[in-house]
């Protein structure tokens, strides 16, 4: 909930970068937690090869299949993976 509120309440920075996290397991969640507090970072999604995780929401961020990586990069103007 805090991540969702922060996303809407944090002023947008000109230097804000869109980030796609590869892996929706424990490491990906820890990364989300670590960089989620950075006002210059906008986590746009997770990508994971585990089909059971596809469509899940982790901290308000959707998990997609790694086969959609190119589409997500274009859709969200991803700066970093």
PyMOL Python script that loads the backbone (N, CA, C, O; Angstrom):
from pymol import cmd

cmd.read_pdbstr("""\
ATOM      1  N   UNK A   1       0.814  -1.188   0.000  1.00  0.00           N
ATOM      2  CA  UNK A   1       0.000   0.000   0.000  1.00  0.00           C
ATOM      3  C   UNK A   1       0.867   1.265   0.000  1.00  0.00           C
ATOM      4  O   UNK A   1       0.553   2.252  -0.666  1.00  0.00           O
ATOM      5  N   UNK A   2       1.960   1.209   0.762  1.00  0.00           N
ATOM      6  CA  UNK A   2       2.830   2.383   0.812  1.00  0.00           C
ATOM      7  C   UNK A   2       3.423   2.705  -0.557  1.00  0.00           C
ATOM      8  O   UNK A   2       3.554   3.872  -0.926  1.00  0.00           O
ATOM      9  N   UNK A   3       3.784   1.650  -1.314  1.00  0.00           N
ATOM     10  CA  UNK A   3       4.357   1.878  -2.639  1.00  0.00           C
ATOM     11  C   UNK A   3       3.349   2.542  -3.567  1.00  0.00           C
ATOM     12  O   UNK A   3       3.705   3.419  -4.355  1.00  0.00           O
ATOM     13  N   UNK A   4       2.099   2.124  -3.474  1.00  0.00           N
ATOM     14  CA  UNK A   4       1.052   2.713  -4.310  1.00  0.00           C
ATOM     15  C   UNK A   4       0.857   4.181  -3.942  1.00  0.00           C
ATOM     16  O   UNK A   4       0.812   5.045  -4.817  1.00  0.00           O
ATOM     17  N   UNK A   5       0.744   4.456  -2.662  1.00  0.00           N
ATOM     18  CA  UNK A   5       0.561   5.841  -2.215  1.00  0.00           C
ATOM     19  C   UNK A   5       1.749   6.700  -2.613  1.00  0.00           C
ATOM     20  O   UNK A   5       1.577   7.827  -3.078  1.00  0.00           O
ATOM     21  N   UNK A   6       2.956   6.171  -2.433  1.00  0.00           N
ATOM     22  CA  UNK A   6       4.156   6.932  -2.774  1.00  0.00           C
ATOM     23  C   UNK A   6       4.197   7.247  -4.257  1.00  0.00           C
ATOM     24  O   UNK A   6       4.613   8.336  -4.651  1.00  0.00           O
ATOM     25  N   UNK A   7       3.767   6.298  -5.086  1.00  0.00           N
ATOM     26  CA  UNK A   7       3.785   6.498  -6.535  1.00  0.00           C
ATOM     27  C   UNK A   7       2.907   7.675  -6.932  1.00  0.00           C
ATOM     28  O   UNK A   7       3.250   8.419  -7.850  1.00  0.00           O
ATOM     29  N   UNK A   8       1.775   7.854  -6.248  1.00  0.00           N
ATOM     30  CA  UNK A   8       0.848   8.927  -6.607  1.00  0.00           C
ATOM     31  C   UNK A   8       1.145  10.235  -5.889  1.00  0.00           C
ATOM     32  O   UNK A   8       0.783  11.302  -6.384  1.00  0.00           O
ATOM     33  N   UNK A   9       1.792  10.173  -4.741  1.00  0.00           N
ATOM     34  CA  UNK A   9       2.022  11.372  -3.957  1.00  0.00           C
ATOM     35  C   UNK A   9       3.397  11.992  -4.157  1.00  0.00           C
ATOM     36  O   UNK A   9       3.609  13.152  -3.804  1.00  0.00           O
ATOM     37  N   UNK A  10       4.323  11.243  -4.713  1.00  0.00           N
ATOM     38  CA  UNK A  10       5.674  11.756  -4.929  1.00  0.00           C
ATOM     39  C   UNK A  10       5.704  12.624  -6.181  1.00  0.00           C
ATOM     40  O   UNK A  10       5.246  12.203  -7.243  1.00  0.00           O
ATOM     41  N   UNK A  11       6.248  13.849  -6.057  1.00  0.00           N
ATOM     42  CA  UNK A  11       6.336  14.692  -7.254  1.00  0.00           C
ATOM     43  C   UNK A  11       7.201  14.032  -8.325  1.00  0.00           C
ATOM     44  O   UNK A  11       8.203  13.387  -8.014  1.00  0.00           O
ATOM     45  N   UNK A  12       6.810  14.195  -9.577  1.00  0.00           N
ATOM     46  CA  UNK A  12       7.571  13.598 -10.671  1.00  0.00           C
ATOM     47  C   UNK A  12       8.815  14.424 -10.943  1.00  0.00           C
ATOM     48  O   UNK A  12       8.776  15.654 -10.996  1.00  0.00           O
ATOM     49  N   UNK A  13       9.904  13.718 -11.111  1.00  0.00           N
ATOM     50  CA  UNK A  13      11.187  14.341 -11.383  1.00  0.00           C
ATOM     51  C   UNK A  13      11.496  14.216 -12.872  1.00  0.00           C
ATOM     52  O   UNK A  13      11.095  13.252 -13.524  1.00  0.00           O
ATOM     53  N   UNK A  14      12.208  15.196 -13.393  1.00  0.00           N
ATOM     54  CA  UNK A  14      12.615  15.133 -14.798  1.00  0.00           C
ATOM     55  C   UNK A  14      13.595  13.988 -15.018  1.00  0.00           C
ATOM     56  O   UNK A  14      13.736  13.489 -16.134  1.00  0.00           O
ATOM     57  N   UNK A  15      14.271  13.574 -13.951  1.00  0.00           N
ATOM     58  CA  UNK A  15      15.261  12.500 -14.036  1.00  0.00           C
ATOM     59  C   UNK A  15      14.678  11.134 -13.705  1.00  0.00           C
ATOM     60  O   UNK A  15      15.423  10.160 -13.596  1.00  0.00           O
ATOM     61  N   UNK A  16      13.381  11.043 -13.546  1.00  0.00           N
ATOM     62  CA  UNK A  16      12.745   9.783 -13.148  1.00  0.00           C
ATOM     63  C   UNK A  16      12.943   8.729 -14.229  1.00  0.00           C
ATOM     64  O   UNK A  16      12.732   8.989 -15.414  1.00  0.00           O
ATOM     65  N   UNK A  17      13.354   7.532 -13.801  1.00  0.00           N
ATOM     66  CA  UNK A  17      13.592   6.455 -14.750  1.00  0.00           C
ATOM     67  C   UNK A  17      12.597   5.324 -14.515  1.00  0.00           C
ATOM     68  O   UNK A  17      12.256   4.997 -13.378  1.00  0.00           O
ATOM     69  N   UNK A  18      12.145   4.740 -15.608  1.00  0.00           N
ATOM     70  CA  UNK A  18      11.218   3.616 -15.547  1.00  0.00           C
ATOM     71  C   UNK A  18      12.020   2.328 -15.491  1.00  0.00           C
ATOM     72  O   UNK A  18      12.899   2.086 -16.318  1.00  0.00           O
ATOM     73  N   UNK A  19      11.701   1.507 -14.500  1.00  0.00           N
ATOM     74  CA  UNK A  19      12.457   0.282 -14.248  1.00  0.00           C
ATOM     75  C   UNK A  19      11.543  -0.931 -14.344  1.00  0.00           C
ATOM     76  O   UNK A  19      10.426  -0.928 -13.827  1.00  0.00           O
ATOM     77  N   UNK A  20      12.033  -1.959 -15.009  1.00  0.00           N
ATOM     78  CA  UNK A  20      11.369  -3.252 -15.110  1.00  0.00           C
ATOM     79  C   UNK A  20      12.248  -4.236 -14.356  1.00  0.00           C
ATOM     80  O   UNK A  20      13.435  -4.360 -14.660  1.00  0.00           O
ATOM     81  N   UNK A  21      11.685  -4.938 -13.377  1.00  0.00           N
ATOM     82  CA  UNK A  21      12.459  -5.864 -12.557  1.00  0.00           C
ATOM     83  C   UNK A  21      12.349  -7.266 -13.141  1.00  0.00           C
ATOM     84  O   UNK A  21      11.248  -7.769 -13.365  1.00  0.00           O
ATOM     85  N   UNK A  22      13.496  -7.893 -13.386  1.00  0.00           N
ATOM     86  CA  UNK A  22      13.515  -9.257 -13.904  1.00  0.00           C
ATOM     87  C   UNK A  22      13.553 -10.211 -12.714  1.00  0.00           C
ATOM     88  O   UNK A  22      14.542 -10.279 -11.986  1.00  0.00           O
ATOM     89  N   UNK A  23      12.466 -10.940 -12.533  1.00  0.00           N
ATOM     90  CA  UNK A  23      12.353 -11.891 -11.428  1.00  0.00           C
ATOM     91  C   UNK A  23      11.366 -11.392 -10.393  1.00  0.00           C
ATOM     92  O   UNK A  23      11.527 -10.305  -9.838  1.00  0.00           O
ATOM     93  N   UNK A  24      10.338 -12.198 -10.135  1.00  0.00           N
ATOM     94  CA  UNK A  24       9.304 -11.811  -9.171  1.00  0.00           C
ATOM     95  C   UNK A  24       9.370 -12.670  -7.913  1.00  0.00           C
ATOM     96  O   UNK A  24       8.400 -12.757  -7.161  1.00  0.00           O
ATOM     97  N   UNK A  25      10.515 -13.300  -7.691  1.00  0.00           N
ATOM     98  CA  UNK A  25      10.712 -14.099  -6.486  1.00  0.00           C
ATOM     99  C   UNK A  25      11.209 -13.226  -5.347  1.00  0.00           C
ATOM    100  O   UNK A  25      11.023 -12.009  -5.352  1.00  0.00           O
ATOM    101  N   UNK A  26      11.838 -13.856  -4.379  1.00  0.00           N
ATOM    102  CA  UNK A  26      12.316 -13.125  -3.206  1.00  0.00           C
ATOM    103  C   UNK A  26      13.297 -12.014  -3.558  1.00  0.00           C
ATOM    104  O   UNK A  26      13.211 -10.915  -3.009  1.00  0.00           O
ATOM    105  N   UNK A  27      14.227 -12.289  -4.466  1.00  0.00           N
ATOM    106  CA  UNK A  27      15.220 -11.268  -4.833  1.00  0.00           C
ATOM    107  C   UNK A  27      14.564 -10.079  -5.522  1.00  0.00           C
ATOM    108  O   UNK A  27      14.907  -8.932  -5.234  1.00  0.00           O
ATOM    109  N   UNK A  28      13.631 -10.335  -6.421  1.00  0.00           N
ATOM    110  CA  UNK A  28      12.924  -9.253  -7.096  1.00  0.00           C
ATOM    111  C   UNK A  28      12.117  -8.413  -6.127  1.00  0.00           C
ATOM    112  O   UNK A  28      12.060  -7.191  -6.256  1.00  0.00           O
ATOM    113  N   UNK A  29      11.498  -9.060  -5.162  1.00  0.00           N
ATOM    114  CA  UNK A  29      10.715  -8.329  -4.150  1.00  0.00           C
ATOM    115  C   UNK A  29      11.620  -7.482  -3.262  1.00  0.00           C
ATOM    116  O   UNK A  29      11.274  -6.361  -2.891  1.00  0.00           O
ATOM    117  N   UNK A  30      12.787  -8.035  -2.929  1.00  0.00           N
ATOM    118  CA  UNK A  30      13.739  -7.243  -2.128  1.00  0.00           C
ATOM    119  C   UNK A  30      14.237  -6.038  -2.919  1.00  0.00           C
ATOM    120  O   UNK A  30      14.395  -4.945  -2.375  1.00  0.00           O
ATOM    121  N   UNK A  31      14.480  -6.251  -4.205  1.00  0.00           N
ATOM    122  CA  UNK A  31      14.914  -5.135  -5.052  1.00  0.00           C
ATOM    123  C   UNK A  31      13.825  -4.071  -5.119  1.00  0.00           C
ATOM    124  O   UNK A  31      14.111  -2.878  -5.020  1.00  0.00           O
ATOM    125  N   UNK A  32      12.575  -4.501  -5.288  1.00  0.00           N
ATOM    126  CA  UNK A  32      11.457  -3.560  -5.302  1.00  0.00           C
ATOM    127  C   UNK A  32      11.418  -2.755  -4.010  1.00  0.00           C
ATOM    128  O   UNK A  32      11.233  -1.539  -4.034  1.00  0.00           O
ATOM    129  N   UNK A  33      11.589  -3.432  -2.898  1.00  0.00           N
ATOM    130  CA  UNK A  33      11.567  -2.760  -1.605  1.00  0.00           C
ATOM    131  C   UNK A  33      12.725  -1.772  -1.477  1.00  0.00           C
ATOM    132  O   UNK A  33      12.552  -0.675  -0.944  1.00  0.00           O
ATOM    133  N   UNK A  34      13.894  -2.155  -1.960  1.00  0.00           N
ATOM    134  CA  UNK A  34      15.081  -1.310  -1.841  1.00  0.00           C
ATOM    135  C   UNK A  34      15.003  -0.068  -2.721  1.00  0.00           C
ATOM    136  O   UNK A  34      15.348   1.025  -2.272  1.00  0.00           O
ATOM    137  N   UNK A  35      14.559  -0.215  -3.962  1.00  0.00           N
ATOM    138  CA  UNK A  35      14.556   0.943  -4.867  1.00  0.00           C
ATOM    139  C   UNK A  35      13.213   1.662  -4.898  1.00  0.00           C
ATOM    140  O   UNK A  35      13.092   2.735  -5.490  1.00  0.00           O
ATOM    141  N   UNK A  36      12.215   1.080  -4.268  1.00  0.00           N
ATOM    142  CA  UNK A  36      10.884   1.690  -4.267  1.00  0.00           C
ATOM    143  C   UNK A  36      10.816   3.016  -3.537  1.00  0.00           C
ATOM    144  O   UNK A  36       9.893   3.800  -3.759  1.00  0.00           O
ATOM    145  N   UNK A  37      11.775   3.276  -2.673  1.00  0.00           N
ATOM    146  CA  UNK A  37      11.790   4.535  -1.922  1.00  0.00           C
ATOM    147  C   UNK A  37      12.478   5.660  -2.670  1.00  0.00           C
ATOM    148  O   UNK A  37      12.440   6.810  -2.232  1.00  0.00           O
ATOM    149  N   UNK A  38      13.103   5.346  -3.784  1.00  0.00           N
ATOM    150  CA  UNK A  38      13.811   6.349  -4.576  1.00  0.00           C
ATOM    151  C   UNK A  38      12.796   7.130  -5.415  1.00  0.00           C
ATOM    152  O   UNK A  38      12.163   6.553  -6.299  1.00  0.00           O
ATOM    153  N   UNK A  39      12.631   8.426  -5.155  1.00  0.00           N
ATOM    154  CA  UNK A  39      11.635   9.198  -5.913  1.00  0.00           C
ATOM    155  C   UNK A  39      11.959   9.330  -7.396  1.00  0.00           C
ATOM    156  O   UNK A  39      11.095   9.714  -8.185  1.00  0.00           O
ATOM    157  N   UNK A  40      13.197   9.014  -7.785  1.00  0.00           N
ATOM    158  CA  UNK A  40      13.593   9.085  -9.196  1.00  0.00           C
ATOM    159  C   UNK A  40      13.406   7.758  -9.919  1.00  0.00           C
ATOM    160  O   UNK A  40      13.784   7.624 -11.083  1.00  0.00           O
ATOM    161  N   UNK A  41      12.818   6.771  -9.228  1.00  0.00           N
ATOM    162  CA  UNK A  41      12.613   5.449  -9.807  1.00  0.00           C
ATOM    163  C   UNK A  41      11.128   5.122  -9.857  1.00  0.00           C
ATOM    164  O   UNK A  41      10.418   5.268  -8.862  1.00  0.00           O
ATOM    165  N   UNK A  42      10.669   4.686 -11.004  1.00  0.00           N
ATOM    166  CA  UNK A  42       9.290   4.259 -11.192  1.00  0.00           C
ATOM    167  C   UNK A  42       9.325   2.796 -11.647  1.00  0.00           C
ATOM    168  O   UNK A  42       9.708   2.501 -12.779  1.00  0.00           O
ATOM    169  N   UNK A  43       8.923   1.884 -10.753  1.00  0.00           N
ATOM    170  CA  UNK A  43       8.908   0.466 -11.098  1.00  0.00           C
ATOM    171  C   UNK A  43       7.644   0.207 -11.899  1.00  0.00           C
ATOM    172  O   UNK A  43       6.534   0.326 -11.379  1.00  0.00           O
ATOM    173  N   UNK A  44       7.816  -0.150 -13.174  1.00  0.00           N
ATOM    174  CA  UNK A  44       6.670  -0.314 -14.077  1.00  0.00           C
ATOM    175  C   UNK A  44       6.186  -1.751 -14.169  1.00  0.00           C
ATOM    176  O   UNK A  44       5.082  -1.995 -14.657  1.00  0.00           O
ATOM    177  N   UNK A  45       6.989  -2.712 -13.710  1.00  0.00           N
ATOM    178  CA  UNK A  45       6.547  -4.093 -13.763  1.00  0.00           C
ATOM    179  C   UNK A  45       7.647  -5.071 -13.405  1.00  0.00           C
ATOM    180  O   UNK A  45       8.819  -4.717 -13.269  1.00  0.00           O
ATOM    181  N   UNK A  46       7.221  -6.317 -13.257  1.00  0.00           N
ATOM    182  CA  UNK A  46       8.125  -7.444 -13.079  1.00  0.00           C
ATOM    183  C   UNK A  46       7.996  -8.319 -14.321  1.00  0.00           C
ATOM    184  O   UNK A  46       6.927  -8.396 -14.926  1.00  0.00           O
ATOM    185  N   UNK A  47       9.082  -8.971 -14.695  1.00  0.00           N
ATOM    186  CA  UNK A  47       8.998 -10.018 -15.709  1.00  0.00           C
ATOM    187  C   UNK A  47       9.565 -11.284 -15.086  1.00  0.00           C
ATOM    188  O   UNK A  47      10.558 -11.243 -14.360  1.00  0.00           O
ATOM    189  N   UNK A  48       8.922 -12.411 -15.379  1.00  0.00           N
ATOM    190  CA  UNK A  48       9.330 -13.666 -14.776  1.00  0.00           C
ATOM    191  C   UNK A  48       8.982 -14.807 -15.721  1.00  0.00           C
ATOM    192  O   UNK A  48       7.995 -14.734 -16.453  1.00  0.00           O
ATOM    193  N   UNK A  49       9.788 -15.855 -15.705  1.00  0.00           N
ATOM    194  CA  UNK A  49       9.516 -17.000 -16.573  1.00  0.00           C
ATOM    195  C   UNK A  49       8.571 -18.015 -15.935  1.00  0.00           C
ATOM    196  O   UNK A  49       8.153 -18.963 -16.600  1.00  0.00           O
ATOM    197  N   UNK A  50       8.230 -17.836 -14.665  1.00  0.00           N
ATOM    198  CA  UNK A  50       7.298 -18.727 -13.970  1.00  0.00           C
ATOM    199  C   UNK A  50       5.862 -18.331 -14.327  1.00  0.00           C
ATOM    200  O   UNK A  50       5.365 -17.297 -13.881  1.00  0.00           O
ATOM    201  N   UNK A  51       5.212 -19.158 -15.129  1.00  0.00           N
ATOM    202  CA  UNK A  51       3.862 -18.827 -15.608  1.00  0.00           C
ATOM    203  C   UNK A  51       2.846 -18.709 -14.474  1.00  0.00           C
ATOM    204  O   UNK A  51       1.821 -18.048 -14.641  1.00  0.00           O
ATOM    205  N   UNK A  52       3.106 -19.330 -13.333  1.00  0.00           N
ATOM    206  CA  UNK A  52       2.180 -19.218 -12.202  1.00  0.00           C
ATOM    207  C   UNK A  52       2.192 -17.823 -11.588  1.00  0.00           C
ATOM    208  O   UNK A  52       1.256 -17.449 -10.881  1.00  0.00           O
ATOM    209  N   UNK A  53       3.234 -17.058 -11.851  1.00  0.00           N
ATOM    210  CA  UNK A  53       3.326 -15.700 -11.313  1.00  0.00           C
ATOM    211  C   UNK A  53       2.742 -14.647 -12.263  1.00  0.00           C
ATOM    212  O   UNK A  53       2.474 -13.518 -11.852  1.00  0.00           O
ATOM    213  N   UNK A  54       2.547 -15.017 -13.520  1.00  0.00           N
ATOM    214  CA  UNK A  54       2.030 -14.065 -14.506  1.00  0.00           C
ATOM    215  C   UNK A  54       0.645 -13.588 -14.086  1.00  0.00           C
ATOM    216  O   UNK A  54      -0.205 -14.392 -13.703  1.00  0.00           O
ATOM    217  N   UNK A  55       0.425 -12.298 -14.158  1.00  0.00           N
ATOM    218  CA  UNK A  55      -0.853 -11.716 -13.794  1.00  0.00           C
ATOM    219  C   UNK A  55      -0.955 -11.350 -12.323  1.00  0.00           C
ATOM    220  O   UNK A  55      -1.908 -10.684 -11.920  1.00  0.00           O
ATOM    221  N   UNK A  56       0.008 -11.771 -11.514  1.00  0.00           N
ATOM    222  CA  UNK A  56       0.018 -11.408 -10.097  1.00  0.00           C
ATOM    223  C   UNK A  56       0.394  -9.940  -9.949  1.00  0.00           C
ATOM    224  O   UNK A  56       1.006  -9.344 -10.837  1.00  0.00           O
ATOM    225  N   UNK A  57       0.023  -9.382  -8.831  1.00  0.00           N
ATOM    226  CA  UNK A  57       0.429  -8.030  -8.482  1.00  0.00           C
ATOM    227  C   UNK A  57       1.285  -8.106  -7.226  1.00  0.00           C
ATOM    228  O   UNK A  57       0.879  -8.698  -6.226  1.00  0.00           O
ATOM    229  N   UNK A  58       2.458  -7.514  -7.279  1.00  0.00           N
ATOM    230  CA  UNK A  58       3.357  -7.478  -6.134  1.00  0.00           C
ATOM    231  C   UNK A  58       3.556  -6.020  -5.757  1.00  0.00           C
ATOM    232  O   UNK A  58       4.195  -5.263  -6.487  1.00  0.00           O
ATOM    233  N   UNK A  59       3.013  -5.636  -4.631  1.00  0.00           N
ATOM    234  CA  UNK A  59       3.119  -4.242  -4.207  1.00  0.00           C
ATOM    235  C   UNK A  59       2.511  -3.284  -5.208  1.00  0.00           C
ATOM    236  O   UNK A  59       2.995  -2.165  -5.380  1.00  0.00           O
ATOM    237  N   UNK A  60       1.447  -3.724  -5.872  1.00  0.00           N
ATOM    238  CA  UNK A  60       0.781  -2.876  -6.854  1.00  0.00           C
ATOM    239  C   UNK A  60       1.426  -2.880  -8.230  1.00  0.00           C
ATOM    240  O   UNK A  60       1.054  -2.088  -9.095  1.00  0.00           O
ATOM    241  N   UNK A  61       2.396  -3.773  -8.437  1.00  0.00           N
ATOM    242  CA  UNK A  61       3.118  -3.846  -9.707  1.00  0.00           C
ATOM    243  C   UNK A  61       2.845  -5.222 -10.331  1.00  0.00           C
ATOM    244  O   UNK A  61       3.011  -6.248  -9.671  1.00  0.00           O
ATOM    245  N   UNK A  62       2.429  -5.240 -11.593  1.00  0.00           N
ATOM    246  CA  UNK A  62       2.054  -6.471 -12.267  1.00  0.00           C
ATOM    247  C   UNK A  62       3.265  -7.306 -12.706  1.00  0.00           C
ATOM    248  O   UNK A  62       4.323  -6.777 -13.046  1.00  0.00           O
ATOM    249  N   UNK A  63       3.067  -8.631 -12.684  1.00  0.00           N
ATOM    250  CA  UNK A  63       4.074  -9.578 -13.163  1.00  0.00           C
ATOM    251  C   UNK A  63       3.645 -10.068 -14.545  1.00  0.00           C
ATOM    252  O   UNK A  63       2.515 -10.518 -14.735  1.00  0.00           O
ATOM    253  N   UNK A  64       4.553  -9.976 -15.491  1.00  0.00           N
ATOM    254  CA  UNK A  64       4.302 -10.427 -16.866  1.00  0.00           C
ATOM    255  C   UNK A  64       5.333 -11.478 -17.248  1.00  0.00           C
ATOM    256  O   UNK A  64       6.362 -11.625 -16.588  1.00  0.00           O
ATOM    257  N   UNK A  65       5.047 -12.201 -18.312  1.00  0.00           N
ATOM    258  CA  UNK A  65       5.980 -13.191 -18.816  1.00  0.00           C
ATOM    259  C   UNK A  65       7.156 -12.535 -19.512  1.00  0.00           C
ATOM    260  O   UNK A  65       7.036 -11.450 -20.082  1.00  0.00           O
ATOM    261  N   UNK A  66       8.305 -13.218 -19.454  1.00  0.00           N
ATOM    262  CA  UNK A  66       9.496 -12.637 -20.082  1.00  0.00           C
ATOM    263  C   UNK A  66       9.358 -12.546 -21.597  1.00  0.00           C
ATOM    264  O   UNK A  66      10.125 -11.830 -22.241  1.00  0.00           O
ATOM    265  N   UNK A  67       8.397 -13.257 -22.176  1.00  0.00           N
ATOM    266  CA  UNK A  67       8.159 -13.157 -23.622  1.00  0.00           C
ATOM    267  C   UNK A  67       7.570 -11.794 -24.007  1.00  0.00           C
ATOM    268  O   UNK A  67       7.523 -11.446 -25.187  1.00  0.00           O
ATOM    269  N   UNK A  68       7.121 -11.027 -23.009  1.00  0.00           N
ATOM    270  CA  UNK A  68       6.543  -9.697 -23.255  1.00  0.00           C
ATOM    271  C   UNK A  68       7.535  -8.556 -23.004  1.00  0.00           C
ATOM    272  O   UNK A  68       7.161  -7.384 -23.038  1.00  0.00           O
ATOM    273  N   UNK A  69       8.785  -8.904 -22.756  1.00  0.00           N
ATOM    274  CA  UNK A  69       9.777  -7.892 -22.398  1.00  0.00           C
ATOM    275  C   UNK A  69       9.850  -6.755 -23.414  1.00  0.00           C
ATOM    276  O   UNK A  69       9.818  -5.587 -23.025  1.00  0.00           O
ATOM    277  N   UNK A  70       9.945  -7.066 -24.698  1.00  0.00           N
ATOM    278  CA  UNK A  70      10.054  -6.025 -25.729  1.00  0.00           C
ATOM    279  C   UNK A  70       8.841  -5.107 -25.737  1.00  0.00           C
ATOM    280  O   UNK A  70       8.977  -3.889 -25.860  1.00  0.00           O
ATOM    281  N   UNK A  71       7.663  -5.689 -25.608  1.00  0.00           N
ATOM    282  CA  UNK A  71       6.431  -4.887 -25.579  1.00  0.00           C
ATOM    283  C   UNK A  71       6.405  -3.960 -24.374  1.00  0.00           C
ATOM    284  O   UNK A  71       6.025  -2.795 -24.492  1.00  0.00           O
ATOM    285  N   UNK A  72       6.810  -4.478 -23.207  1.00  0.00           N
ATOM    286  CA  UNK A  72       6.800  -3.667 -21.983  1.00  0.00           C
ATOM    287  C   UNK A  72       7.810  -2.535 -22.059  1.00  0.00           C
ATOM    288  O   UNK A  72       7.552  -1.431 -21.579  1.00  0.00           O
ATOM    289  N   UNK A  73       8.963  -2.810 -22.662  1.00  0.00           N
ATOM    290  CA  UNK A  73       9.987  -1.769 -22.812  1.00  0.00           C
ATOM    291  C   UNK A  73       9.423  -0.610 -23.633  1.00  0.00           C
ATOM    292  O   UNK A  73       9.616   0.555 -23.286  1.00  0.00           O
ATOM    293  N   UNK A  74       8.734  -0.931 -24.709  1.00  0.00           N
ATOM    294  CA  UNK A  74       8.148   0.111 -25.553  1.00  0.00           C
ATOM    295  C   UNK A  74       6.983   0.807 -24.861  1.00  0.00           C
ATOM    296  O   UNK A  74       6.900   2.035 -24.858  1.00  0.00           O
ATOM    297  N   UNK A  75       6.084   0.021 -24.274  1.00  0.00           N
ATOM    298  CA  UNK A  75       4.874   0.572 -23.651  1.00  0.00           C
ATOM    299  C   UNK A  75       5.201   1.554 -22.526  1.00  0.00           C
ATOM    300  O   UNK A  75       4.576   2.608 -22.412  1.00  0.00           O
ATOM    301  N   UNK A  76       6.191   1.196 -21.691  1.00  0.00           N
ATOM    302  CA  UNK A  76       6.503   2.006 -20.516  1.00  0.00           C
ATOM    303  C   UNK A  76       7.777   2.837 -20.674  1.00  0.00           C
ATOM    304  O   UNK A  76       8.228   3.459 -19.712  1.00  0.00           O
ATOM    305  N   UNK A  77       8.356   2.854 -21.859  1.00  0.00           N
ATOM    306  CA  UNK A  77       9.617   3.571 -22.093  1.00  0.00           C
ATOM    307  C   UNK A  77      10.641   3.215 -21.005  1.00  0.00           C
ATOM    308  O   UNK A  77      11.177   4.084 -20.318  1.00  0.00           O
ATOM    309  N   UNK A  78      10.888   1.925 -20.876  1.00  0.00           N
ATOM    310  CA  UNK A  78      11.763   1.410 -19.821  1.00  0.00           C
ATOM    311  C   UNK A  78      13.190   1.892 -20.027  1.00  0.00           C
ATOM    312  O   UNK A  78      13.737   1.819 -21.127  1.00  0.00           O
ATOM    313  N   UNK A  79      13.782   2.389 -18.940  1.00  0.00           N
ATOM    314  CA  UNK A  79      15.162   2.865 -18.956  1.00  0.00           C
ATOM    315  C   UNK A  79      16.137   1.810 -18.448  1.00  0.00           C
ATOM    316  O   UNK A  79      17.289   1.754 -18.878  1.00  0.00           O
ATOM    317  N   UNK A  80      15.654   0.965 -17.516  1.00  0.00           N
ATOM    318  CA  UNK A  80      16.528  -0.042 -16.901  1.00  0.00           C
ATOM    319  C   UNK A  80      15.758  -1.326 -16.646  1.00  0.00           C
ATOM    320  O   UNK A  80      14.559  -1.306 -16.365  1.00  0.00           O
ATOM    321  N   UNK A  81      16.470  -2.443 -16.751  1.00  0.00           N
ATOM    322  CA  UNK A  81      15.927  -3.748 -16.367  1.00  0.00           C
ATOM    323  C   UNK A  81      16.856  -4.313 -15.312  1.00  0.00           C
ATOM    324  O   UNK A  81      16.626  -5.415 -14.813  1.00  0.00           O
TER     325      UNK A  81
END
""", "prot")
cmd.dss("prot")
cmd.show_as("cartoon", "prot")
cmd.util.cbc("prot")
cmd.orient("prot")
